[in-house]
Structure formats: structure tokens, C-alpha cells
Amino acid sequence: MINVKAGSVVFEHVRKTFGSFTAIPDLSITIEPGTLVTLLGPSGCGKTTTLRMLAGLEHPTSGRILIGGKDVTMLPANERDVSMVFQSYALFPHMSAVENVAYGLLSSGLKKNEAKEKAEEGLKLVGLGGMGHRLPAELSGGQQQRVAVARALVLEPQVLLLDEPLSNLDARLRRRVRTEIRELQQRLGFTAVYVTHDQDEALAVSDRIVVMKDGQIAQSGAPRELYETPASSFIADFMGEANVIPCEVIGLEGSSAVIRVGSIEHRVPTRQPRSGSAKLAVRPGAIQIGASGGTGLPGRVLHSAYLGGHVEYEVETEVGTLFIIDHDVEHSLAAASDVTLGFKNRGIALIDA
């Protein structure tokens, strides 16, 4: 029986330098037990360094790291109650799947029969029951990744660390395996820290996303919160495409603001209520496109591209060129068409207000 021990994770003012370079200036994060938190960001943002410090592969220059309430800041990797799933799977090619899963158990002193039994249970847990005799070369990429997950889980860690676990898989397989990882995490209730640069992956698997930039937290929150109410231009653009356009805040109503863009007036959520000039993040699917002459923002289609399930437009307007996704493929518009634009109720938020 595999007994999961979900532990909390706390970073307290953690700083990490490499010589004169500061990778992490001052990082504080709390991860609740039983949640899956994704560290997301572009290359060089500090997410992998953060994960390596949690794993004990790097030590902070200052600050504290706690796992399950215990200070592990300077403990070596083998004395921390964590397991890691690597990007490269890191399976022994000469060992069968069950031998790979049992390896860590044997190294920790478990008897051979007990280790094999627990390894087989781990393989069943990830949907590979009956396949323990196969070598890694006889398994698909997705199956190899599931072996790696099973190997980590049978050690019953307080925290499971996943470092770009799906980057070696093709797009279709990535979607399937990320769903399997999320379902497994929810079923067993373990704490997981997941590192990726893929926004769709983060949105699909996370309880909470921590977006990092230059070693700091740019924004943290639930997937829907980050996508629908980004706090900055960086978040708006990084969490899926967004049109960032100037607007005027002409009224405030609680946590909402009434804004004006050209001749359009619209109510949108805001984090920092304040009248005057501001910026608006508008998702491509949040713009309605219609025939010219209506009420709204006039524009002209510069480019039109049919992509099967939707049409992509670039439309020139008085506030700049807007990228629009429209699912009305039956009435697509050609380049040079005059149009009128409006805003839908979701997918629009004030930033830098």
C-alpha cells in the first residue's frame, strides 16, 4: 500500500547568487499540503533554480526552506522527504520497468520481495500494471514518463517535484499525460511542485500558478485568475496572447471600472481602482467583429486566416492593430473589409491601472 504524506512547502526570503549574478533576489512562497503548484516562466526566470533548491541540489545563499514544517535549508538531497521526476526520465536502460521503480526502495533498505511488490503497485497506480517486465526501450515516451512518476511516488515523499516532465513528448501525448498526472495527484492528494514554460500545461494541471520573472514572483494565483485578470502587460502576454491597448477609466464601481476605448464604453474588473489613463488587456477571443457602420470601434481587416475551427484576423484601428480570433467560420471576412469591433464580457482586464 502506497501511503502519501502531503507536506507543506515554505520559502522564507530565499536568495540565491552564483558569483556576482543574483538568480533569486528575495523569494517567499507558501505551498499548501495536497496542492499542485506550478512555477511558470520564460527561460532564465529562476523557476528551475527554485526547484533545485527545494530538492537540495542547490543551497540558498540566504533565507530558509521548510518542508512539512521542518527546516531543510542546508540538508543534502538524500535527507529531504522529496522525490523528483526529471525531464529526461533518467531510467536505467538495462533494468525492467519494475526494477527501475524498485531501485530507490532497495537503496533505502527495503527487502527485495517487498520492494518488488510495492514497485508493481506503483506501476498499477500509473496504468502500467502487467508491463513491469518491459525494458525502457520497449515502452513509449509516455509510458517511460509514467514509470518515472511511479518510481518517485513509491518512495512516499512529502513533496513530488516535476521538472519539465512532458517536454520530450509530442503535443498529443503531452495532453494525455498531463491529464493523467493531474488526475493521479487529485486522487492521491500529494503535494506537487511542477516546473514548466508551457502556459497551456500550467493552466491544465495547476491549483495555483506562480509566474516568475527575473527570479521574482510576477503574479501568483489560480489559473483562471491569472488568465482573466492579469496584473501586468508581462502576465497578460505570457499567459496566452493578449492585445494591450490604451484606455481611459471614466468611472469606478467597487472592484470594477468603466473604461472607454474609442467610442466603446465597457465595464471591466480592476485590481487598483483609479481614474485616468490606463492599459487594457484584451484576449483575442474577447473581441466581437461585425460589419461596418455599427456601434463600436471602427477598423479595417489587414489579414484574414481560416484555421478550420476559427478565423484569425489582424484589424487596424485607432488604438493599434488588434489580433482577433472569431469562431464564426461561416461568415469570414476578407482582407480590406471595413468592420466594427466590440468587447465581450469576459477576457478583458485593466492592467497597470
TAQUI-V719052 format. One record per backbone hydrogen bond with DSSP energy under -1.0 kcal/mol. CO is the residue of the C=O (numbers start at 1). NH is the residue of the N-H. If there is no record, write none. Layout:
co->CO nh->NH
co->CO nh->NH
//
This chain:
co->8 nh->68
co->9 nh->31
co->10 nh->66
co->11 nh->29
co->12 nh->64
co->14 nh->27
co->15 nh->61
co->15 nh->62
co->16 nh->23
co->16 nh->24
co->18 nh->21
co->21 nh->18
co->24 nh->16
co->27 nh->14
co->29 nh->11
co->31 nh->9
co->32 nh->35
co->35 nh->192
co->36 nh->207
co->36 nh->208
co->37 nh->194
co->38 nh->210
co->39 nh->196
co->40 nh->212
co->42 nh->45
co->45 nh->215
co->46 nh->50
co->47 nh->51
co->48 nh->52
co->49 nh->53
co->50 nh->54
co->51 nh->55
co->52 nh->57
co->52 nh->58
co->62 nh->15
co->64 nh->12
co->65 nh->72
co->66 nh->10
co->67 nh->70
co->70 nh->67
co->72 nh->75
co->76 nh->79
co->77 nh->80
co->80 nh->82
co->81 nh->158
co->81 nh->159
co->83 nh->161
co->85 nh->163
co->86 nh->89
co->88 nh->90
co->92 nh->95
co->96 nh->100
co->97 nh->101
co->98 nh->102
co->99 nh->103
co->102 nh->106
co->103 nh->107
co->104 nh->108
co->105 nh->110
co->106 nh->109
co->111 nh->115
co->112 nh->116
co->113 nh->117
co->114 nh->118
co->115 nh->119
co->116 nh->120
co->117 nh->121
co->118 nh->122
co->119 nh->123
co->120 nh->124
co->121 nh->125
co->122 nh->126
co->123 nh->128
co->124 nh->127
co->128 nh->131
co->131 nh->134
co->132 nh->98
co->134 nh->97
co->135 nh->138
co->136 nh->139
co->140 nh->144
co->141 nh->145
co->142 nh->146
co->143 nh->147
co->144 nh->148
co->145 nh->149
co->146 nh->150
co->147 nh->151
co->148 nh->152
co->149 nh->153
co->150 nh->154
co->153 nh->156
co->158 nh->7
co->159 nh->83
co->160 nh->193
co->161 nh->85
co->162 nh->195
co->164 nh->167
co->166 nh->169
co->170 nh->174
co->171 nh->175
co->172 nh->176
co->173 nh->177
co->174 nh->178
co->175 nh->179
co->176 nh->180
co->177 nh->181
co->178 nh->182
co->179 nh->183
co->180 nh->184
co->181 nh->185
co->182 nh->186
co->183 nh->187
co->184 nh->188
co->185 nh->189
co->191 nh->160
co->192 nh->37
co->193 nh->162
co->194 nh->39
co->195 nh->164
co->198 nh->202
co->199 nh->203
co->200 nh->204
co->201 nh->205
co->202 nh->206
co->208 nh->38
co->209 nh->221
co->210 nh->40
co->211 nh->218
co->211 nh->219
co->213 nh->216
co->216 nh->213
co->219 nh->211
co->221 nh->209
co->222 nh->226
co->223 nh->227
co->224 nh->228
co->225 nh->229
co->231 nh->352
co->232 nh->236
co->233 nh->237
co->234 nh->238
co->235 nh->239
co->238 nh->240
co->243 nh->282
co->245 nh->280
co->247 nh->278
co->248 nh->260
co->249 nh->276
co->251 nh->258
co->253 nh->256
co->255 nh->270
co->256 nh->253
co->257 nh->268
co->258 nh->250
co->258 nh->251
co->259 nh->266
co->260 nh->248
co->261 nh->264
co->264 nh->261
co->266 nh->259
co->268 nh->257
co->269 nh->350
co->276 nh->249
co->278 nh->247
co->279 nh->351
co->280 nh->245
co->281 nh->349
co->282 nh->243
co->283 nh->286
co->284 nh->325
co->286 nh->344
co->288 nh->342
co->290 nh->340
co->297 nh->341
co->299 nh->339
co->300 nh->316
co->301 nh->336
co->303 nh->314
co->305 nh->312
co->307 nh->309
co->310 nh->307
co->311 nh->326
co->312 nh->305
co->313 nh->324
co->314 nh->302
co->314 nh->303
co->315 nh->322
co->316 nh->300
co->317 nh->320
co->320 nh->317
co->322 nh->315
co->324 nh->313
co->326 nh->311
co->327 nh->329
co->334 nh->337
co->337 nh->301
co->339 nh->299
co->340 nh->290
co->341 nh->297
co->342 nh->288
co->347 nh->283
co->349 nh->281
co->351 nh->279
//
